[in-house]
């Protein structure tokens, strides 16, 4: 971009790792409160060749390509399904800041943060720049959702895998997988909107790959 202060990383030019990073980034965007903002081409892996100012270039760094590769089509499907997941869950689109209180008396806070070991992080954990793994659980019932008790998201920013101990999904409920952005699951069916795969209940351990993200729902 014409400035030495602009740093970027191409994951050692390993394509499978680049695609995983793109999925994790898109998933985080679609799971975040507020208005997701993407630019044309983001939905199918358009690359800007690490240039942060491509708008003034008439080159492959800024073109919207025609025919798509299988990987590009798969990523577009991933994006579409994550958008559909966001649309289907009002708890991901709060009109105000999340609360750490149990507002409807079901013994589950509207939002609670978790460390990989299943415990709640304190201020020191959040302030420690050496920590790169974090999860949260949203009580979907506080937003009028029917059929989904809670949503759990775990992000591993480490290079190596991390085991996450799953929190309580509510009495009589289990966690079911919606997506795992890790490369083992790559393909057109990486997001399962039916959440058909049961993962388990409280204290179940889920291995999240390096720089990967999982989304589970309790039902």
N, C-alpha and C positions, 0 to 999 in steps of 0.2 A: 503493500500500500504506500510505499514511498517514505516510510518512517521506520527507524530502527527500534522504536518503542513498541511496535506491534508484533506480539509474539503469537505463534500458532504452532500446532503440533499435528503431524500427519500420521501418528500411530505407527511410526517406522515404515510407512507406506504399505502396511499390511491391510489389504482390502477388507477382509472379514472383520478385523478390529475396527476399521473405519465405519463399516456399516453398523456394527454393534453400538459404537459411540453415537451414531446418528439416531438409532432407535431409542437409546437411553435418553438422549436429549429431547427428542420429540415427545416421549412418554412423560418426562418431567414437566414439559410445557403443558401438555394436555391434562395433567393431574394437579396443576397449580391453580389457586384462586386468582381471579382477575380475568383479563381478556387475553387469550393466546394470540400472539402476533407472529405470523410467518410471512415470508415473501414468496412470490411465484417461483416454483421449482423446488422449494424446500420439501414439498410432499413426495418428490421422487428422486431425492439424492443429488440434485444438481450441485456440482462443485463449482466454487469460485476460485479454485487454485490457490487457496489461502490468502486471497486478496480481499481486504476489508473495504475497498472503495471501487468495486467493479462497475459502478453505474456509468463511469466515463470511458469505459472500454468497449470497443467493437471487436470482440474476440471470443474465443471459446470460454474465457473466464466469466462471460456474462450471457452467453446464448442459452435459450431454452431449446434443448435438443428435441428432435422429432421422434424417431423410433426409439423405444425403451428396451433396455436389457431386462433379463429375467429378474435380476437383483433390484433394478429400479422399479419394476412393476410390483415386486413383493413389498418394497418399502412404501409405495403408494397405498397398497392394501393395508399395511400396518398403520399408516397415518389415518386412513379412512376409518378403520375400526377403532382406533384410539379416540378419534373425534366422536364416533358413535357411542363409545363408552362414556365419554364426558357428557354427551347430550342426554344419555339415559339416566344419569345420576345427579340430581339436584345438589347433593351434598358436596359435589366438586365445584359448584358454582354458587357459593354463599354470597348473600347480599351484604354481609358485614364480616368483620374479622371473626375467625373461629374462637370459641370459648373453651377454656379448660375445665368447665363445670359440667356436671350432669344435670341438664336442664329439664329432662323428662322423667327422671326417677327410675331409669332402667339400670342403674349402677354402671354406666359407661359414660365417660366424659365425651363431650362433643368432639374434642380432638385431644389425643395424648401422644407424646413423643416417646420413642423407645431406642435404647441402645441395642446392639446385636445380642447381648446376653439377656434381653427381655426386661431389663430394669429401666426405670425412667431416668433420663440424663439430667444432671444438675447444671447450674450455670458454668461450673468449671469445665464440664465436658463440651458444652457449646463454645466456650471461649478458647479451647485448646485447638490450635490450628493443625495439630498432628492427628486429630480424629477425622476420619473420612468415611465413616459408615453411620447411617441414621435411618430410622423408620418412624412411621406415624400411623395411627389408626383413627379413622373418622367414624363416629356413630351416625350411620345413614338414617336411622329412624328419626333423628331430630330434624330432618329435612323433609319428612313426609314420605320417605321411600318405603315401598312395600315389596317384600321378597328379599331385600338385602338388608342385613342387620348392620354390617360394618364393612369398611374398605380399609385394607392394610397395604401400605407401600413401603418397601425396603430398598434402600440405595447403598451400593457398595462402591465407594470411590477408590478403594485400594487396587493395586495391580493384581493381588492374589485373592483367592476365594475367601469368603467370610460366612460363617454359620450364623444365621439369625434364629433366635428362639421366638416362636410366634406367641402373641399375647392371647388373652381370653377373647373368644369370638362371640360370647353370650351363651347362656345356658341352652343346651340342646342344639347348638349350631356347630358347624365345622367351617374351616377355611377351604376355599376352592380357587384354583388358579385361573386368572384372566390372561396374564401374559408374563413371560420371562424374556427379557431382551437379550439374554446370553446367546452366543452363537450356536449352541447345541439345538436351539429351537427355531433357528432361522428358517423362514419360508413363508408361504402365503397364508398359512393357518396359525401364525405365531400368536395372534390375539384371538382368544376364544370367548366371544361375547356370551356364550351360554354357561361359561365357567363349569364345565362338566367334570374336570379332574379334581377329585378331593385330595387335599393335602394333609389335613388332620386338625386337631384342636389345640388347646393351650399347651405350651411347652414343646410342641412339635418343632424339630429343627429343619430349617430350609437352607441349603447351601446356595449362596448367591455368588456367581463368578465375579472376577475382577472387573470393575467398572460396569457392573450390570445392575438391573433393576427388576423387581417383581411387583406384580399387582395381584392381590388376593381379595376375594369378597367372602363374607360370612353369610351363610344361609342355612 
